[in-house]
Amino acid sequence: MQTVKLKYATEKLGIAKENFDEIRHYPQLVKLYKSVLVQYETVDNLGYSEMPAEQYEKWLASVNEQETRQLNASFGKKSIKQKKD
């Protein structure tokens, strides 16, 4: 969210990569930028790394398969009583 706020504010002020040093004129924006950097560092220090697309697809398939198994198991345990006429 902080990154989105930073991007929005810089775009509104006409600040881009080429003139990013202009950020120094906006103390609240500098504070937001520093906050974003701290958050990125925290995420990096936690060991985050992007998952390769192929590995993600395998993981997603296993999640979907597990969900299907759980649904089938829950339906299998419920008995439906039928009325006798």
C-alpha positions in Angstrom: 0.0 0.0 0.0 2.8 2.4 0.8 4.4 1.8 -2.6 1.1 2.6 -4.3 0.8 5.8 -2.2 4.3 6.8 -3.2 3.8 6.1 -6.9 0.5 8.1 -6.8 2.1 11.1 -5.1 5.1 11.2 -7.3 3.0 10.9 -10.4 0.8 13.8 -9.3 3.8 15.9 -8.6 5.5 15.0 -11.9 8.3 13.3 -10.2 9.9 10.4 -12.3 13.1 8.4 -12.2 14.8 11.2 -14.2 14.1 13.9 -11.6 13.5 11.8 -8.4 15.8 14.1 -6.5 13.0 16.6 -6.6 11.4 14.5 -3.8 13.6 16.4 -1.3 11.2 19.4 -1.6 8.4 17.3 -0.1 9.3 16.2 3.5 6.2 14.0 3.9 7.0 12.3 0.6 10.6 11.7 1.7 9.2 10.2 4.9 6.9 7.9 2.9 9.8 6.9 0.6 12.0 6.0 3.6 9.1 3.9 5.0 8.8 2.0 1.7 12.5 1.3 1.8 12.3 -0.1 5.3 9.4 -2.3 4.4 11.3 -3.7 1.4 14.3 -4.4 3.5 12.1 -6.2 6.1 10.6 -8.4 3.4 14.0 -9.2 2.0 15.4 -10.0 5.4 12.5 -12.4 6.0 13.8 -14.4 3.1 11.2 -13.6 0.5 12.0 -14.7 -3.0 9.9 -15.0 -6.1 8.6 -18.4 -6.9 9.4 -19.6 -10.5 6.2 -19.8 -12.6 6.5 -23.6 -13.1 6.8 -24.2 -9.4 3.9 -21.8 -8.6 1.7 -23.7 -11.1 2.5 -27.0 -9.4 1.8 -25.5 -5.9 -1.5 -24.1 -7.1 -2.5 -27.4 -8.6 -1.8 -29.2 -5.3 -3.9 -26.6 -3.4 -6.8 -27.1 -5.8 -6.4 -30.9 -5.5 -6.4 -30.8 -1.7 -9.5 -28.5 -1.7 -11.3 -31.0 -3.9 -10.4 -33.9 -1.6 -11.6 -32.0 1.4 -14.9 -31.1 -0.3 -15.4 -34.7 -1.4 -14.7 -36.0 2.1 -17.1 -33.5 3.7 -19.9 -34.5 1.3 -19.2 -38.2 1.8 -19.6 -37.9 5.6 -23.0 -36.2 5.4 -25.9 -38.5 5.0 -29.1 -37.3 3.4 -32.3 -38.7 4.9 -35.0 -39.3 2.5 -38.7 -39.3 3.4 -40.7 -42.5 2.9 -44.1 -42.0 1.4 
